[in-house]
Amino acid sequence: MSNMVQAIRMALHVAEERHGLNDVFGEDVGPPLGGAFTATQGLRTSWNSPLDERGIVGAAIGLGLAGSRNVAEVQFCDYIFNTIDLLKLGGMISWGSNGDWNCPTTIMTPVGSGIRGSIYHSHSFDATATHIQGFKIAIPSRPLDAYGLLLSCIVDPNPCLFLIPKALMRTRSAPGEEIPGVDVDDRALSKMIDAPLGDRTKWTSQWPNTPDLFIPLGEGRTVRPGRDVTVVSYGRMLPLCAKAADDLALESNGAIDAEVIDLRSLCPLDWPRIKESVKRTGRVLFVNEDIEVTNFGEHLLRRTVDELFYELLAPPRVLAGSATPGIGLADNLEAASVPQLAGIAAAIRDLAKHQP
């Protein structure tokens, strides 16, 4: 049973062995560290770049244009904002060349709060990412999706952004959601693929026999079916939404039955799944931790009103992070900055009780 970091590491290994991944690079990505979150330990194609996000993104685009399939890591998304002009160039390559040129690169970066990263290591990037046209954008909420979505990003002929929720890095697969081929327990898997502390010069990974598994970009997942309210989320907020829905069902003896959808990718978007659900429930809540102003949930709300206005039984809602310049270090300040379990449950309860 793997955690999300191990799932990412195994997907990168599968890609370098079977799908032409030639370069995995970024700040401290190569030996001996294997990345700040250890996501690149034991890979034969990993190497360390200078501490320069613009250099990393520029090199990734250049390698992609040269036909070298690559994954470049920006250590924290908080430091990717100074590369926006380069990302825009990468996203325009195929469109600007009328499809004659491709750029098979994946930019991988941790996003969001939840690790007490304070103002420099707690930002979200999802809304900004959706403004960079030409990139596909994946954001997993469980290890199995991290594995399958990353492989789909890597084999895509054009650039992808793979956004990893920091707070979910060490979450483990739920029963029945294990990555195929990982048939050992947590301790045994750790001994196989987690680099030991201390001297690592003679250590090599012993990779499990994991298969090709490609979760299509643009295909969401209905985590919990329900009849009263549709809750749409992704990344770190998704497990909180699922728990809030389960808690409300118990609290109300089944009177509040929320359907929970995990988008898994923001571009392309599984709008048909959202649309079908909202048409059944008549109520919808969009939840994420990015700041509430010009939030991706606002786009989803606008589309809901445009296409489903006469199906709605209650005004659609967005629950997102507060519009503050940053997130504080103290637990109470961080909790006040992004949605929490109690607030999500309250929003679902209010929508379920709203009468047209």
ZAKOLZA-110371 format. One record per residue (C-alpha): z, y, x; chain; residue in three letters. Coordinates in steps of 0.1 Angstrom, whole numbers, padded with zeros to 4 digits. Example, Ala and Ser with C-alpha at 12.3 -4.5 7.8 and 13.67 -1.06 7.14 Angstrom:
<pt pz="0078" py="-0045" px="0123" ch="A" aa="Ala"/>
<pt pz="0071" py="-0011" px="0137" ch="A" aa="Ser"/>
# end
This chain:
<pt pz="0000" py="0000" px="0000" ch="A" aa="Met"/>
<pt pz="-0012" py="0032" px="0017" ch="A" aa="Ser"/>
<pt pz="-0003" py="0068" px="0015" ch="A" aa="Asn"/>
<pt pz="-0029" py="0096" px="0012" ch="A" aa="Met"/>
<pt pz="-0030" py="0103" px="0049" ch="A" aa="Val"/>
<pt pz="-0036" py="0067" px="0057" ch="A" aa="Gln"/>
<pt pz="-0063" py="0065" px="0030" ch="A" aa="Ala"/>
<pt pz="-0081" py="0095" px="0046" ch="A" aa="Ile"/>
<pt pz="-0078" py="0079" px="0080" ch="A" aa="Arg"/>
<pt pz="-0093" py="0046" px="0068" ch="A" aa="Met"/>
<pt pz="-0121" py="0063" px="0050" ch="A" aa="Ala"/>
<pt pz="-0130" py="0081" px="0082" ch="A" aa="Leu"/>
<pt pz="-0130" py="0048" px="0101" ch="A" aa="His"/>
<pt pz="-0153" py="0032" px="0076" ch="A" aa="Val"/>
<pt pz="-0176" py="0062" px="0078" ch="A" aa="Ala"/>
<pt pz="-0178" py="0061" px="0116" ch="A" aa="Glu"/>
<pt pz="-0184" py="0024" px="0117" ch="A" aa="Glu"/>
<pt pz="-0208" py="0020" px="0088" ch="A" aa="Arg"/>
<pt pz="-0222" py="0054" px="0076" ch="A" aa="His"/>
<pt pz="-0232" py="0073" px="0107" ch="A" aa="Gly"/>
<pt pz="-0203" py="0096" px="0111" ch="A" aa="Leu"/>
<pt pz="-0207" py="0109" px="0146" ch="A" aa="Asn"/>
<pt pz="-0180" py="0136" px="0150" ch="A" aa="Asp"/>
<pt pz="-0145" py="0142" px="0137" ch="A" aa="Val"/>
<pt pz="-0131" py="0173" px="0152" ch="A" aa="Phe"/>
<pt pz="-0108" py="0203" px="0148" ch="A" aa="Gly"/>
<pt pz="-0075" py="0217" px="0162" ch="A" aa="Glu"/>
<pt pz="-0055" py="0188" px="0176" ch="A" aa="Asp"/>
<pt pz="-0076" py="0163" px="0157" ch="A" aa="Val"/>
<pt pz="-0084" py="0141" px="0187" ch="A" aa="Gly"/>
<pt pz="-0060" py="0121" px="0208" ch="A" aa="Pro"/>
<pt pz="-0031" py="0120" px="0213" ch="A" aa="Pro"/>
<pt pz="-0019" py="0138" px="0181" ch="A" aa="Leu"/>
<pt pz="-0046" py="0129" px="0156" ch="A" aa="Gly"/>
<pt pz="-0042" py="0160" px="0135" ch="A" aa="Gly"/>
<pt pz="-0012" py="0180" px="0123" ch="A" aa="Ala"/>
<pt pz="-0008" py="0155" px="0095" ch="A" aa="Phe"/>
<pt pz="-0020" py="0125" px="0116" ch="A" aa="Thr"/>
<pt pz="-0051" py="0120" px="0094" ch="A" aa="Ala"/>
<pt pz="-0074" py="0113" px="0124" ch="A" aa="Thr"/>
<pt pz="-0053" py="0089" px="0145" ch="A" aa="Gln"/>
<pt pz="-0071" py="0060" px="0161" ch="A" aa="Gly"/>
<pt pz="-0107" py="0072" px="0154" ch="A" aa="Leu"/>
<pt pz="-0132" py="0067" px="0181" ch="A" aa="Arg"/>
<pt pz="-0153" py="0097" px="0172" ch="A" aa="Thr"/>
<pt pz="-0125" py="0123" px="0171" ch="A" aa="Ser"/>
<pt pz="-0121" py="0152" px="0195" ch="A" aa="Trp"/>
<pt pz="-0102" py="0184" px="0200" ch="A" aa="Asn"/>
<pt pz="-0118" py="0218" px="0194" ch="A" aa="Ser"/>
<pt pz="-0106" py="0252" px="0205" ch="A" aa="Pro"/>
<pt pz="-0081" py="0269" px="0182" ch="A" aa="Leu"/>
<pt pz="-0109" py="0288" px="0165" ch="A" aa="Asp"/>
<pt pz="-0117" py="0283" px="0128" ch="A" aa="Glu"/>
<pt pz="-0150" py="0302" px="0130" ch="A" aa="Arg"/>
<pt pz="-0160" py="0281" px="0160" ch="A" aa="Gly"/>
<pt pz="-0151" py="0249" px="0141" ch="A" aa="Ile"/>
<pt pz="-0171" py="0257" px="0110" ch="A" aa="Val"/>
<pt pz="-0200" py="0271" px="0130" ch="A" aa="Gly"/>
<pt pz="-0201" py="0239" px="0151" ch="A" aa="Ala"/>
<pt pz="-0199" py="0218" px="0120" ch="A" aa="Ala"/>
<pt pz="-0229" py="0235" px="0105" ch="A" aa="Ile"/>
<pt pz="-0249" py="0233" px="0138" ch="A" aa="Gly"/>
<pt pz="-0242" py="0196" px="0142" ch="A" aa="Leu"/>
<pt pz="-0252" py="0190" px="0106" ch="A" aa="Gly"/>
<pt pz="-0285" py="0209" px="0111" ch="A" aa="Leu"/>
<pt pz="-0291" py="0188" px="0142" ch="A" aa="Ala"/>
<pt pz="-0287" py="0157" px="0121" ch="A" aa="Gly"/>
<pt pz="-0252" py="0147" px="0132" ch="A" aa="Ser"/>
<pt pz="-0231" py="0137" px="0103" ch="A" aa="Arg"/>
<pt pz="-0196" py="0152" px="0109" ch="A" aa="Asn"/>
<pt pz="-0162" py="0160" px="0095" ch="A" aa="Val"/>
<pt pz="-0145" py="0192" px="0107" ch="A" aa="Ala"/>
<pt pz="-0109" py="0199" px="0099" ch="A" aa="Glu"/>
<pt pz="-0094" py="0234" px="0095" ch="A" aa="Val"/>
<pt pz="-0057" py="0226" px="0101" ch="A" aa="Gln"/>
<pt pz="-0045" py="0247" px="0071" ch="A" aa="Phe"/>
<pt pz="-0067" py="0263" px="0044" ch="A" aa="Cys"/>
<pt pz="-0047" py="0295" px="0050" ch="A" aa="Asp"/>
<pt pz="-0069" py="0300" px="0081" ch="A" aa="Tyr"/>
<pt pz="-0103" py="0292" px="0065" ch="A" aa="Ile"/>
<pt pz="-0107" py="0325" px="0048" ch="A" aa="Phe"/>
<pt pz="-0121" py="0341" px="0080" ch="A" aa="Asn"/>
<pt pz="-0150" py="0317" px="0079" ch="A" aa="Thr"/>
<pt pz="-0163" py="0326" px="0044" ch="A" aa="Ile"/>
<pt pz="-0195" py="0341" px="0058" ch="A" aa="Asp"/>
<pt pz="-0203" py="0310" px="0078" ch="A" aa="Leu"/>
<pt pz="-0195" py="0287" px="0048" ch="A" aa="Leu"/>
<pt pz="-0219" py="0308" px="0027" ch="A" aa="Lys"/>
<pt pz="-0246" py="0302" px="0052" ch="A" aa="Leu"/>
<pt pz="-0239" py="0265" px="0053" ch="A" aa="Gly"/>
<pt pz="-0240" py="0263" px="0015" ch="A" aa="Gly"/>
<pt pz="-0274" py="0281" px="0013" ch="A" aa="Met"/>
<pt pz="-0293" py="0259" px="0038" ch="A" aa="Ile"/>
<pt pz="-0308" py="0234" px="0014" ch="A" aa="Ser"/>
<pt pz="-0315" py="0260" px="-0013" ch="A" aa="Trp"/>
<pt pz="-0329" py="0286" px="0011" ch="A" aa="Gly"/>
<pt pz="-0352" py="0260" px="0027" ch="A" aa="Ser"/>
<pt pz="-0365" py="0247" px="-0007" ch="A" aa="Asn"/>
<pt pz="-0349" py="0214" px="0002" ch="A" aa="Gly"/>
<pt pz="-0366" py="0210" px="0036" ch="A" aa="Asp"/>
<pt pz="-0333" py="0212" px="0055" ch="A" aa="Trp"/>
<pt pz="-0300" py="0194" px="0049" ch="A" aa="Asn"/>
<pt pz="-0266" py="0199" px="0064" ch="A" aa="Cys"/>
<pt pz="-0245" py="0167" px="0062" ch="A" aa="Pro"/>
<pt pz="-0211" py="0182" px="0071" ch="A" aa="Thr"/>
<pt pz="-0177" py="0179" px="0054" ch="A" aa="Thr"/>
<pt pz="-0151" py="0206" px="0059" ch="A" aa="Ile"/>
<pt pz="-0116" py="0190" px="0054" ch="A" aa="Met"/>
<pt pz="-0086" py="0212" px="0050" ch="A" aa="Thr"/>
<pt pz="-0050" py="0209" px="0035" ch="A" aa="Pro"/>
<pt pz="-0043" py="0231" px="0006" ch="A" aa="Val"/>
<pt pz="-0015" py="0244" px="-0016" ch="A" aa="Gly"/>
<pt pz="0023" py="0246" px="-0015" ch="A" aa="Ser"/>
<pt pz="0051" py="0221" px="-0018" ch="A" aa="Gly"/>
<pt pz="0060" py="0217" px="0019" ch="A" aa="Ile"/>
<pt pz="0080" py="0249" px="0023" ch="A" aa="Arg"/>
<pt pz="0052" py="0264" px="0043" ch="A" aa="Gly"/>
<pt pz="0060" py="0300" px="0034" ch="A" aa="Ser"/>
<pt pz="0034" py="0327" px="0035" ch="A" aa="Ile"/>
<pt pz="0012" py="0313" px="0062" ch="A" aa="Tyr"/>
<pt pz="0009" py="0276" px="0051" ch="A" aa="His"/>
<pt pz="0011" py="0276" px="0013" ch="A" aa="Ser"/>
<pt pz="-0022" py="0291" px="0000" ch="A" aa="His"/>
<pt pz="-0046" py="0274" px="-0023" ch="A" aa="Ser"/>
<pt pz="-0084" py="0276" px="-0017" ch="A" aa="Phe"/>
<pt pz="-0099" py="0260" px="-0048" ch="A" aa="Asp"/>
<pt pz="-0109" py="0291" px="-0067" ch="A" aa="Ala"/>
<pt pz="-0123" py="0307" px="-0036" ch="A" aa="Thr"/>
<pt pz="-0142" py="0275" px="-0027" ch="A" aa="Ala"/>
<pt pz="-0160" py="0275" px="-0061" ch="A" aa="Thr"/>
<pt pz="-0175" py="0309" px="-0053" ch="A" aa="His"/>
<pt pz="-0192" py="0294" px="-0022" ch="A" aa="Ile"/>
<pt pz="-0223" py="0280" px="-0038" ch="A" aa="Gln"/>
<pt pz="-0240" py="0250" px="-0022" ch="A" aa="Gly"/>
<pt pz="-0209" py="0231" px="-0014" ch="A" aa="Phe"/>
<pt pz="-0196" py="0202" px="-0034" ch="A" aa="Lys"/>
<pt pz="-0158" py="0203" px="-0037" ch="A" aa="Ile"/>
<pt pz="-0134" py="0174" px="-0040" ch="A" aa="Ala"/>
<pt pz="-0097" py="0174" px="-0044" ch="A" aa="Ile"/>
<pt pz="-0078" py="0141" px="-0048" ch="A" aa="Pro"/>
<pt pz="-0044" py="0135" px="-0064" ch="A" aa="Ser"/>
<pt pz="-0038" py="0099" px="-0053" ch="A" aa="Arg"/>
<pt pz="-0047" py="0078" px="-0022" ch="A" aa="Pro"/>
<pt pz="-0074" py="0057" px="-0039" ch="A" aa="Leu"/>
<pt pz="-0093" py="0089" px="-0049" ch="A" aa="Asp"/>
<pt pz="-0088" py="0104" px="-0014" ch="A" aa="Ala"/>
<pt pz="-0105" py="0073" px="0001" ch="A" aa="Tyr"/>
<pt pz="-0134" py="0072" px="-0024" ch="A" aa="Gly"/>
<pt pz="-0140" py="0109" px="-0026" ch="A" aa="Leu"/>
<pt pz="-0140" py="0114" px="0011" ch="A" aa="Leu"/>
<pt pz="-0166" py="0087" px="0016" ch="A" aa="Leu"/>
<pt pz="-0188" py="0103" px="-0010" ch="A" aa="Ser"/>
<pt pz="-0185" py="0136" px="0008" ch="A" aa="Cys"/>
<pt pz="-0194" py="0122" px="0041" ch="A" aa="Ile"/>
<pt pz="-0225" py="0104" px="0030" ch="A" aa="Val"/>
<pt pz="-0237" py="0134" px="0010" ch="A" aa="Asp"/>
<pt pz="-0268" py="0150" px="0027" ch="A" aa="Pro"/>
<pt pz="-0254" py="0185" px="0021" ch="A" aa="Asn"/>
<pt pz="-0221" py="0203" px="0028" ch="A" aa="Pro"/>
<pt pz="-0189" py="0193" px="0011" ch="A" aa="Cys"/>
<pt pz="-0153" py="0207" px="0010" ch="A" aa="Leu"/>
<pt pz="-0126" py="0181" px="0009" ch="A" aa="Phe"/>
<pt pz="-0093" py="0198" px="-0001" ch="A" aa="Leu"/>
<pt pz="-0062" py="0178" px="0006" ch="A" aa="Ile"/>
<pt pz="-0030" py="0187" px="-0013" ch="A" aa="Pro"/>
<pt pz="-0004" py="0191" px="0014" ch="A" aa="Lys"/>
<pt pz="0025" py="0180" px="-0009" ch="A" aa="Ala"/>
<pt pz="0007" py="0147" px="-0017" ch="A" aa="Leu"/>
<pt pz="0000" py="0137" px="0019" ch="A" aa="Met"/>
<pt pz="0028" py="0111" px="0020" ch="A" aa="Arg"/>
<pt pz="0026" py="0099" px="-0016" ch="A" aa="Thr"/>
<pt pz="0018" py="0062" px="-0019" ch="A" aa="Arg"/>
<pt pz="-0005" py="0042" px="-0041" ch="A" aa="Ser"/>
<pt pz="0008" py="0033" px="-0075" ch="A" aa="Ala"/>
<pt pz="0009" py="-0004" px="-0084" ch="A" aa="Pro"/>
<pt pz="-0026" py="-0015" px="-0093" ch="A" aa="Gly"/>
<pt pz="-0042" py="0015" px="-0076" ch="A" aa="Glu"/>
<pt pz="-0042" py="0002" px="-0040" ch="A" aa="Glu"/>
<pt pz="-0073" py="0006" px="-0018" ch="A" aa="Ile"/>
<pt pz="-0092" py="-0027" px="-0018" ch="A" aa="Pro"/>
<pt pz="-0087" py="-0047" px="0014" ch="A" aa="Gly"/>
<pt pz="-0052" py="-0032" px="0021" ch="A" aa="Val"/>
<pt pz="-0034" py="-0065" px="0014" ch="A" aa="Asp"/>
<pt pz="-0003" py="-0058" px="0036" ch="A" aa="Val"/>
<pt pz="0030" py="-0040" px="0029" ch="A" aa="Asp"/>
<pt pz="0038" py="-0005" px="0039" ch="A" aa="Asp"/>
<pt pz="0056" py="-0015" px="0071" ch="A" aa="Arg"/>
<pt pz="0028" py="-0038" px="0083" ch="A" aa="Ala"/>
<pt pz="0001" py="-0012" px="0075" ch="A" aa="Leu"/>
<pt pz="0020" py="0014" px="0094" ch="A" aa="Ser"/>
<pt pz="0021" py="-0009" px="0125" ch="A" aa="Lys"/>
<pt pz="-0016" py="-0014" px="0122" ch="A" aa="Met"/>
<pt pz="-0029" py="0022" px="0119" ch="A" aa="Ile"/>
<pt pz="-0001" py="0047" px="0126" ch="A" aa="Asp"/>
<pt pz="0002" py="0057" px="0162" ch="A" aa="Ala"/>
<pt pz="0036" py="0051" px="0177" ch="A" aa="Pro"/>
<pt pz="0058" py="0078" px="0190" ch="A" aa="Leu"/>
<pt pz="0058" py="0084" px="0227" ch="A" aa="Gly"/>
<pt pz="0031" py="0070" px="0250" ch="A" aa="Asp"/>
<pt pz="-0001" py="0063" px="0230" ch="A" aa="Arg"/>
<pt pz="-0025" py="0058" px="0259" ch="A" aa="Thr"/>
<pt pz="-0027" py="0020" px="0254" ch="A" aa="Lys"/>
<pt pz="-0025" py="0020" px="0216" ch="A" aa="Trp"/>
<pt pz="-0054" py="0011" px="0194" ch="A" aa="Thr"/>
<pt pz="-0057" py="0009" px="0157" ch="A" aa="Ser"/>
<pt pz="-0060" py="-0025" px="0140" ch="A" aa="Gln"/>
<pt pz="-0080" py="-0016" px="0109" ch="A" aa="Trp"/>
<pt pz="-0078" py="-0035" px="0076" ch="A" aa="Pro"/>
<pt pz="-0110" py="-0048" px="0061" ch="A" aa="Asn"/>
<pt pz="-0115" py="-0020" px="0037" ch="A" aa="Thr"/>
<pt pz="-0148" py="-0018" px="0017" ch="A" aa="Pro"/>
<pt pz="-0173" py="0009" px="0009" ch="A" aa="Asp"/>
<pt pz="-0160" py="0027" px="-0022" ch="A" aa="Leu"/>
<pt pz="-0177" py="0058" px="-0034" ch="A" aa="Phe"/>
<pt pz="-0162" py="0078" px="-0062" ch="A" aa="Ile"/>
<pt pz="-0190" py="0099" px="-0075" ch="A" aa="Pro"/>
<pt pz="-0185" py="0137" px="-0071" ch="A" aa="Leu"/>
<pt pz="-0185" py="0152" px="-0106" ch="A" aa="Gly"/>
<pt pz="-0168" py="0122" px="-0122" ch="A" aa="Glu"/>
<pt pz="-0133" py="0129" px="-0135" ch="A" aa="Gly"/>
<pt pz="-0106" py="0104" px="-0145" ch="A" aa="Arg"/>
<pt pz="-0087" py="0102" px="-0177" ch="A" aa="Thr"/>
<pt pz="-0052" py="0095" px="-0164" ch="A" aa="Val"/>
<pt pz="-0035" py="0093" px="-0197" ch="A" aa="Arg"/>
<pt pz="-0052" py="0091" px="-0231" ch="A" aa="Pro"/>
<pt pz="-0037" py="0111" px="-0259" ch="A" aa="Gly"/>
<pt pz="-0044" py="0127" px="-0293" ch="A" aa="Arg"/>
<pt pz="-0026" py="0161" px="-0296" ch="A" aa="Asp"/>
<pt pz="-0033" py="0182" px="-0265" ch="A" aa="Val"/>
<pt pz="-0058" py="0179" px="-0236" ch="A" aa="Thr"/>
<pt pz="-0043" py="0188" px="-0202" ch="A" aa="Val"/>
<pt pz="-0068" py="0193" px="-0174" ch="A" aa="Val"/>
<pt pz="-0056" py="0195" px="-0138" ch="A" aa="Ser"/>
<pt pz="-0063" py="0183" px="-0102" ch="A" aa="Tyr"/>
<pt pz="-0046" py="0179" px="-0069" ch="A" aa="Gly"/>
<pt pz="-0009" py="0185" px="-0065" ch="A" aa="Arg"/>
<pt pz="-0004" py="0195" px="-0102" ch="A" aa="Met"/>
<pt pz="-0019" py="0164" px="-0116" ch="A" aa="Leu"/>
<pt pz="0011" py="0141" px="-0111" ch="A" aa="Pro"/>
<pt pz="0034" py="0167" px="-0126" ch="A" aa="Leu"/>
<pt pz="0011" py="0170" px="-0157" ch="A" aa="Cys"/>
<pt pz="0011" py="0132" px="-0161" ch="A" aa="Ala"/>
<pt pz="0049" py="0131" px="-0159" ch="A" aa="Lys"/>
<pt pz="0053" py="0160" px="-0183" ch="A" aa="Ala"/>
<pt pz="0031" py="0142" px="-0208" ch="A" aa="Ala"/>
<pt pz="0050" py="0110" px="-0204" ch="A" aa="Asp"/>
<pt pz="0084" py="0128" px="-0207" ch="A" aa="Asp"/>
<pt pz="0073" py="0146" px="-0239" ch="A" aa="Leu"/>
<pt pz="0061" py="0114" px="-0255" ch="A" aa="Ala"/>
<pt pz="0095" py="0099" px="-0250" ch="A" aa="Leu"/>
<pt pz="0114" py="0130" px="-0260" ch="A" aa="Glu"/>
<pt pz="0094" py="0134" px="-0292" ch="A" aa="Ser"/>
<pt pz="0093" py="0096" px="-0300" ch="A" aa="Asn"/>
<pt pz="0055" py="0098" px="-0298" ch="A" aa="Gly"/>
<pt pz="0051" py="0129" px="-0319" ch="A" aa="Ala"/>
<pt pz="0036" py="0148" px="-0289" ch="A" aa="Ile"/>
<pt pz="0008" py="0127" px="-0273" ch="A" aa="Asp"/>
<pt pz="-0010" py="0146" px="-0245" ch="A" aa="Ala"/>
<pt pz="-0042" py="0134" px="-0229" ch="A" aa="Glu"/>
<pt pz="-0043" py="0141" px="-0191" ch="A" aa="Val"/>
<pt pz="-0076" py="0145" px="-0172" ch="A" aa="Ile"/>
<pt pz="-0079" py="0146" px="-0134" ch="A" aa="Asp"/>
<pt pz="-0110" py="0165" px="-0125" ch="A" aa="Leu"/>
<pt pz="-0112" py="0150" px="-0089" ch="A" aa="Arg"/>
<pt pz="-0140" py="0174" px="-0080" ch="A" aa="Ser"/>
<pt pz="-0145" py="0210" px="-0090" ch="A" aa="Leu"/>
<pt pz="-0182" py="0212" px="-0081" ch="A" aa="Cys"/>
<pt pz="-0199" py="0193" px="-0097" ch="A" aa="Pro"/>
<pt pz="-0176" py="0194" px="-0127" ch="A" aa="Leu"/>
<pt pz="-0172" py="0166" px="-0152" ch="A" aa="Asp"/>
<pt pz="-0175" py="0190" px="-0182" ch="A" aa="Trp"/>
<pt pz="-0186" py="0163" px="-0206" ch="A" aa="Pro"/>
<pt pz="-0152" py="0146" px="-0202" ch="A" aa="Arg"/>
<pt pz="-0133" py="0178" px="-0209" ch="A" aa="Ile"/>
<pt pz="-0156" py="0187" px="-0239" ch="A" aa="Lys"/>
<pt pz="-0152" py="0153" px="-0255" ch="A" aa="Glu"/>
<pt pz="-0114" py="0154" px="-0252" ch="A" aa="Ser"/>
<pt pz="-0110" py="0189" px="-0265" ch="A" aa="Val"/>
<pt pz="-0132" py="0182" px="-0295" ch="A" aa="Lys"/>
<pt pz="-0107" py="0154" px="-0304" ch="A" aa="Arg"/>
<pt pz="-0074" py="0171" px="-0297" ch="A" aa="Thr"/>
<pt pz="-0083" py="0207" px="-0305" ch="A" aa="Gly"/>
<pt pz="-0059" py="0220" px="-0279" ch="A" aa="Arg"/>
<pt pz="-0063" py="0224" px="-0242" ch="A" aa="Val"/>
<pt pz="-0041" py="0235" px="-0212" ch="A" aa="Leu"/>
<pt pz="-0056" py="0240" px="-0177" ch="A" aa="Phe"/>
<pt pz="-0031" py="0236" px="-0149" ch="A" aa="Val"/>
<pt pz="-0034" py="0244" px="-0112" ch="A" aa="Asn"/>
<pt pz="-0014" py="0261" px="-0085" ch="A" aa="Glu"/>
<pt pz="-0039" py="0287" px="-0073" ch="A" aa="Asp"/>
<pt pz="-0031" py="0323" px="-0083" ch="A" aa="Ile"/>
<pt pz="-0037" py="0332" px="-0119" ch="A" aa="Glu"/>
<pt pz="-0061" py="0361" px="-0113" ch="A" aa="Val"/>
<pt pz="-0097" py="0349" px="-0111" ch="A" aa="Thr"/>
<pt pz="-0085" py="0314" px="-0113" ch="A" aa="Asn"/>
<pt pz="-0108" py="0284" px="-0117" ch="A" aa="Phe"/>
<pt pz="-0089" py="0276" px="-0149" ch="A" aa="Gly"/>
<pt pz="-0101" py="0309" px="-0163" ch="A" aa="Glu"/>
<pt pz="-0137" py="0297" px="-0158" ch="A" aa="His"/>
<pt pz="-0128" py="0265" px="-0177" ch="A" aa="Leu"/>
<pt pz="-0111" py="0285" px="-0205" ch="A" aa="Leu"/>
<pt pz="-0141" py="0308" px="-0208" ch="A" aa="Arg"/>
<pt pz="-0165" py="0278" px="-0211" ch="A" aa="Arg"/>
<pt pz="-0142" py="0262" px="-0236" ch="A" aa="Thr"/>
<pt pz="-0142" py="0293" px="-0258" ch="A" aa="Val"/>
<pt pz="-0180" py="0297" px="-0254" ch="A" aa="Asp"/>
<pt pz="-0188" py="0261" px="-0264" ch="A" aa="Glu"/>
<pt pz="-0159" py="0248" px="-0284" ch="A" aa="Leu"/>
<pt pz="-0145" py="0278" px="-0303" ch="A" aa="Phe"/>
<pt pz="-0148" py="0263" px="-0337" ch="A" aa="Tyr"/>
<pt pz="-0133" py="0230" px="-0326" ch="A" aa="Glu"/>
<pt pz="-0100" py="0247" px="-0314" ch="A" aa="Leu"/>
<pt pz="-0067" py="0244" px="-0333" ch="A" aa="Leu"/>
<pt pz="-0048" py="0266" px="-0308" ch="A" aa="Ala"/>
<pt pz="-0057" py="0293" px="-0282" ch="A" aa="Pro"/>
<pt pz="-0066" py="0275" px="-0249" ch="A" aa="Pro"/>
<pt pz="-0042" py="0283" px="-0221" ch="A" aa="Arg"/>
<pt pz="-0042" py="0285" px="-0183" ch="A" aa="Val"/>
<pt pz="-0010" py="0278" px="-0164" ch="A" aa="Leu"/>
<pt pz="-0014" py="0287" px="-0127" ch="A" aa="Ala"/>
<pt pz="0004" py="0303" px="-0097" ch="A" aa="Gly"/>
<pt pz="0018" py="0338" px="-0099" ch="A" aa="Ser"/>
<pt pz="-0003" py="0367" px="-0086" ch="A" aa="Ala"/>
<pt pz="0017" py="0374" px="-0055" ch="A" aa="Thr"/>
<pt pz="0005" py="0379" px="-0019" ch="A" aa="Pro"/>
<pt pz="0022" py="0348" px="-0007" ch="A" aa="Gly"/>
<pt pz="0048" py="0321" px="-0013" ch="A" aa="Ile"/>
<pt pz="0084" py="0324" px="-0001" ch="A" aa="Gly"/>
<pt pz="0102" py="0300" px="0022" ch="A" aa="Leu"/>
<pt pz="0132" py="0295" px="0000" ch="A" aa="Ala"/>
<pt pz="0130" py="0267" px="-0026" ch="A" aa="Asp"/>
<pt pz="0136" py="0290" px="-0055" ch="A" aa="Asn"/>
<pt pz="0109" py="0314" px="-0044" ch="A" aa="Leu"/>
<pt pz="0083" py="0287" px="-0040" ch="A" aa="Glu"/>
<pt pz="0093" py="0272" px="-0074" ch="A" aa="Ala"/>
<pt pz="0088" py="0306" px="-0090" ch="A" aa="Ala"/>
<pt pz="0054" py="0310" px="-0075" ch="A" aa="Ser"/>
<pt pz="0036" py="0279" px="-0087" ch="A" aa="Val"/>
<pt pz="0039" py="0258" px="-0119" ch="A" aa="Pro"/>
<pt pz="0068" py="0233" px="-0121" ch="A" aa="Gln"/>
<pt pz="0074" py="0203" px="-0143" ch="A" aa="Leu"/>
<pt pz="0096" py="0221" px="-0169" ch="A" aa="Ala"/>
<pt pz="0070" py="0249" px="-0173" ch="A" aa="Gly"/>
<pt pz="0042" py="0224" px="-0177" ch="A" aa="Ile"/>
<pt pz="0061" py="0205" px="-0203" ch="A" aa="Ala"/>
<pt pz="0070" py="0237" px="-0222" ch="A" aa="Ala"/>
<pt pz="0033" py="0248" px="-0223" ch="A" aa="Ala"/>
<pt pz="0022" py="0214" px="-0236" ch="A" aa="Ile"/>
<pt pz="0050" py="0214" px="-0262" ch="A" aa="Arg"/>
<pt pz="0041" py="0249" px="-0274" ch="A" aa="Asp"/>
<pt pz="0004" py="0240" px="-0277" ch="A" aa="Leu"/>
<pt pz="0012" py="0208" px="-0296" ch="A" aa="Ala"/>
<pt pz="0033" py="0227" px="-0321" ch="A" aa="Lys"/>
<pt pz="0009" py="0256" px="-0327" ch="A" aa="His"/>
<pt pz="-0005" py="0256" px="-0362" ch="A" aa="Gln"/>
<pt pz="-0040" py="0271" px="-0369" ch="A" aa="Pro"/>
# end
